[in-house]
């Protein structure tokens, strides 16, 4: 069966096109839950859900249970829905997996099966995908995350100023679970009044100009004093670690390398943002800020970061990443402060 994006799945469900088997995989568990919920809503009348909906874990199923779940006839409805989670567990339960593969080759017309793979196993199972509608639930781009945030806010009755929404995305790194948790906090504020960026900052505990993106910007701007000062504050923020900061820096340096290569080919300065945007659309890297802001910064930084400097910066960043993951003798702050000094004070890549 063909694979679908989340958008294609939504469009097909709205048309009433319901497949016998769906396989949801990828790193975003929240999107899998939303997709599974949308399939269930379209496939089964809520009035008959108690009789015709089963949800199990693959680790608890033997071959006989797989066959019984998927082949039981619906009661007072056109179809049943069966959700099986953690299907990656079938790697250790080969007989149960074999029963499911056999079922997928001749699925019941009276049952919709939703197979959900946990985020710890991101690689698509080719055999499951072959016999199902495979939906990759991947990380959202910043623009997609903003639209998702807006939908969640409306559902919760939360009204955000545009600046407040942008600051929330920066504070959370567009992590959907964290966004939802912060929106739940904001939903406790008085209704009917738009929440400001200052209120978001107070509630989340991250002030304007003190996000991990501001730290990254200070490093690439060559502002050592600001970068070191921000380092102390940023590392104390929820969900931020030395590894995550180095990952953000490394991703940016790779993208900046693409733009610098265009700059070296005499691409006009006004066209560098377009080069950056094309690179982002092709790679869809995780963890960056709003792409429109990113491309503006990359185009501005490109003249100051020649190829030799970028190579040395990437090497230093990779060394820092390895050190952060392999030693307990130095804390994150010390290793990152050393990296900041290397990248901002001209001790790497002198041209």
C-alpha positions in Angstrom: 0.0 0.0 0.0 1.2 3.6 -0.5 2.7 5.6 2.3 1.1 8.9 3.4 2.2 12.1 5.1 0.2 13.3 8.0 -1.5 15.9 5.7 -2.4 13.2 3.1 -3.8 11.0 5.9 -6.0 13.8 7.1 -7.2 14.6 3.6 -8.0 10.9 2.8 -9.9 10.5 6.1 -12.0 13.6 5.3 -13.0 12.0 2.0 -14.1 8.9 3.9 -11.3 6.8 2.6 -10.4 4.2 5.3 -7.8 1.6 4.8 -7.8 -1.8 6.4 -4.4 -1.3 8.1 -2.4 1.7 9.2 1.2 1.7 10.4 2.3 4.8 12.3 6.0 5.2 13.0 8.6 7.9 13.6 9.9 10.0 16.5 6.7 12.1 17.3 4.5 10.0 19.6 2.0 12.9 20.0 1.4 12.9 16.3 0.9 9.2 16.2 -1.7 9.5 18.9 -3.4 12.3 17.0 -3.4 10.2 13.8 -4.7 7.2 15.6 -7.5 9.3 17.1 -8.4 10.7 13.7 -8.6 7.2 12.2 -10.8 6.0 15.1 -13.1 8.9 14.9 -13.7 8.4 11.1 -13.9 4.6 11.3 -16.1 4.0 14.3 -19.3 5.7 15.6 -18.6 6.7 19.3 -21.9 5.2 20.3 -20.6 1.7 19.5 -17.0 2.2 20.6 -17.3 0.1 23.8 -18.2 -3.0 21.8 -15.9 -2.5 18.8 -12.7 -1.0 19.9 -9.7 -2.8 21.4 -6.3 -1.5 22.3 -3.4 -3.8 23.2 0.4 -3.8 23.4 2.3 -6.1 20.9 4.4 -7.4 23.8 1.3 -9.0 25.4 0.0 -10.8 22.3 0.6 -14.3 21.2 -0.3 -15.6 17.7 -3.8 -16.7 18.8 -4.6 -13.3 20.3 -3.4 -11.5 17.2 -5.8 -13.6 15.0 -8.7 -13.3 17.5 -8.3 -9.5 17.8 -8.2 -8.9 14.1 -10.8 -11.3 12.9 -13.6 -10.8 15.5 -16.7 -9.6 13.8 -18.1 -6.1 14.7 -21.2 -5.8 17.0 -24.0 -3.5 15.7 -21.6 -1.6 13.5 -20.0 -1.8 10.1 -16.5 -2.4 11.4 -14.2 -2.8 14.4 -11.0 -0.9 15.2 -8.0 -2.5 16.8 -5.0 -0.5 17.9 -1.7 -2.4 18.6 1.0 -0.3 20.2 4.8 -0.9 20.6 4.9 -3.1 17.5 8.7 -3.0 17.7 8.4 -5.6 20.4 7.6 -8.1 17.7 11.3 -8.3 16.9 11.5 -10.5 20.0 8.1 -12.2 19.5 8.6 -13.7 16.1 5.6 -16.0 16.2 3.2 -13.2 17.0 4.8 -11.1 14.3 4.4 -13.9 11.8 0.7 -14.1 12.7 0.3 -10.4 12.0 2.2 -10.6 8.7 -0.1 -13.4 7.6 -3.1 -11.3 8.6 -1.8 -8.3 6.7 -1.7 -10.3 3.5 -5.4 -10.9 3.8 -6.9 -8.3 6.2 -10.5 -8.6 7.3 -12.9 -6.2 5.6 -14.7 -5.7 8.9 -11.6 -4.5 10.9 -9.4 -1.4 10.8 -6.0 -2.2 12.4 -3.8 0.6 13.6 -0.2 -0.5 14.3 1.8 2.0 16.3 5.6 1.9 16.7 7.3 3.5 19.6 9.6 6.5 19.2 12.6 4.5 20.5 12.6 2.7 17.1 12.4 5.3 14.4 13.3 3.1 11.4 10.4 2.0 9.3 9.6 -1.7 9.4 9.6 -2.5 5.6 7.5 -5.6 6.0 4.7 -3.9 8.0 4.8 -0.9 5.7 4.5 -3.1 2.6 1.0 -4.3 3.6 -0.4 -1.2 5.2 -0.8 2.6 4.8 2.5 3.7 6.3 2.5 7.1 8.0 5.8 8.7 9.1 5.2 10.9 12.1 8.3 13.0 11.9 9.5 16.2 13.7 7.6 19.2 12.5 9.2 22.2 10.8 9.1 25.4 12.9 6.2 26.7 10.7 4.3 23.4 11.2 5.0 23.5 14.9 3.6 27.0 15.0 0.4 25.9 13.3 0.2 22.9 15.7 0.6 25.2 18.6 -2.1 27.5 17.3 -4.5 24.6 17.0 -3.7 23.3 20.5 -4.2 26.8 22.0 -7.6 27.1 20.3 -8.6 23.7 21.6 -7.6 24.6 25.2 -9.2 28.1 25.0 -5.8 29.9 25.2 -5.3 33.1 23.2 -1.7 34.1 22.6 -0.2 37.2 21.2 1.9 36.5 18.1 5.1 37.4 20.1 3.9 35.1 22.9 3.5 32.2 20.5 7.0 32.7 19.0 8.6 33.0 22.5 6.9 29.8 23.6 8.3 28.0 20.5 11.8 29.3 21.3 11.5 28.3 24.9 10.4 24.7 24.1 12.5 24.2 21.0 9.2 23.2 19.2 9.0 20.1 21.3 5.3 19.1 21.0 5.1 17.5 24.5 6.6 20.5 26.2 4.4 22.9 24.2 1.3 21.0 25.3 2.5 21.0 28.9 3.1 24.8 28.9 -0.2 25.5 27.2 -2.0 23.5 30.0 -0.4 25.9 32.5 -1.4 28.9 30.4 -5.0 27.6 30.2 -5.2 28.3 34.0 -4.9 32.0 33.4 -8.1 34.2 33.1 -9.9 33.5 29.9 -10.7 36.1 27.2 -7.5 38.1 27.4 -4.6 37.5 25.0 -1.5 36.2 26.8 1.6 38.3 26.2 5.2 37.2 25.7 6.1 38.6 29.1 3.5 36.3 30.7 4.8 33.3 28.8 8.3 34.2 29.9 7.2 34.5 33.6 5.4 31.2 33.5 8.0 29.2 31.6 10.8 30.9 33.4 12.8 31.9 30.3 13.2 35.6 29.6 13.4 37.3 26.2 16.9 37.1 24.8 17.9 34.1 27.1 16.9 31.1 25.0 19.3 28.5 23.6 18.9 30.2 20.2 20.1 33.5 21.7 23.2 31.7 23.1 23.8 30.2 19.6 23.5 33.6 18.0 26.0 35.1 20.4 28.5 32.4 19.6 28.2 32.9 15.8 28.2 36.7 16.2 31.6 36.3 18.0 30.3 37.8 21.2 32.2 35.7 23.7 31.2 37.7 26.8 27.5 37.4 26.1 27.8 33.7 25.0 29.5 32.8 28.3 27.0 34.8 30.4 24.0 33.2 28.6 25.6 29.8 29.0 25.0 29.9 32.8 21.3 30.8 32.4 20.5 28.6 29.4 21.9 25.4 31.0 19.6 25.8 34.0 16.5 25.8 31.7 14.3 22.7 31.5 15.1 20.3 28.7 18.5 22.0 27.9 21.8 20.1 28.2 25.3 20.5 26.9 24.6 17.9 24.3 21.5 19.7 23.0 23.4 23.0 22.8 26.2 21.5 20.9 23.7 19.8 18.6 22.1 23.1 17.8 25.4 24.7 17.2 26.6 21.9 14.9 23.4 21.9 12.9 23.7 25.6 12.4 27.4 25.3 11.3 26.5 22.7 8.7 23.8 24.9 7.3 26.1 27.9 7.4 28.6 25.9 5.4 26.1 25.5 2.6 25.5 29.3 2.5 29.2 30.1 2.7 29.8 27.8 -0.3 27.3 29.8 -2.3 28.9 33.0 -1.1 32.3 31.7 -2.3 30.7 31.1 -5.7 30.0 34.8 -5.9 26.2 34.3 -5.2 24.8 37.8 -4.6 24.2 38.6 -0.9 20.5 39.2 -1.6 20.2 35.6 -2.9 21.9 33.8 0.1 18.7 33.6 2.1 17.1 31.7 -0.7 20.0 29.3 -0.8 19.6 28.7 2.9 15.8 28.2 2.6 16.3 25.6 -0.1 18.8 23.8 2.1 16.3 23.8 5.0 13.5 22.5 2.9 15.6 19.7 1.6 17.1 18.5 4.9 14.3 19.5 7.3 16.8 19.5 10.3 15.3 19.2 13.7 15.8 21.7 16.5 16.3 25.0 14.7 14.2 28.2 15.1 11.8 29.7 12.7 13.2 29.1 9.2 12.6 32.7 8.1 14.7 33.9 11.0 17.4 31.3 10.4 18.0 32.1 6.8 18.4 35.8 7.6 21.0 35.0 10.2 22.9 32.5 8.0 23.1 35.0 5.1 24.4 37.6 7.6 27.0 35.3 9.1 28.3 33.8 5.8 30.9 36.5 5.0 32.4 36.1 8.5 32.7 32.4 8.4 35.1 31.2 5.6 35.4 27.5 4.8 38.6 27.0 6.9 37.0 28.6 10.0 33.8 26.5 9.5 35.8 23.3 9.2 37.7 24.0 12.4 34.6 25.1 14.2 32.8 21.8 13.2 35.8 19.8 14.4 35.8 21.6 17.8 32.1 21.2 18.1 32.3 17.4 17.4 35.1 17.1 19.9 33.0 18.9 22.5 30.0 16.6 21.7 32.2 13.5 22.2 33.6 14.8 25.5 30.1 15.7 26.8 29.0 12.1 26.0 32.0 10.3 27.3 33.3 11.9 30.4 32.1 12.7 33.9 35.2 14.5 35.0 34.2 17.9 33.5 30.9 19.5 33.7 28.9 20.8 30.8 29.6 24.4 31.6 33.4 24.0 31.5 33.4 22.2 28.2 31.0 24.6 26.6 32.8 27.6 27.9 36.0 26.3 26.3 34.1 25.7 23.0 32.7 29.3 23.1 36.2 30.7 23.5 37.5 28.6 20.6 34.8 29.7 18.3 34.5 33.4 19.2 38.1 34.5 19.9 39.5 33.4 16.6 41.4 30.3 17.8 39.9 28.2 15.1 40.2 28.4 11.4 42.4 31.4 10.9 42.4 32.3 7.2 
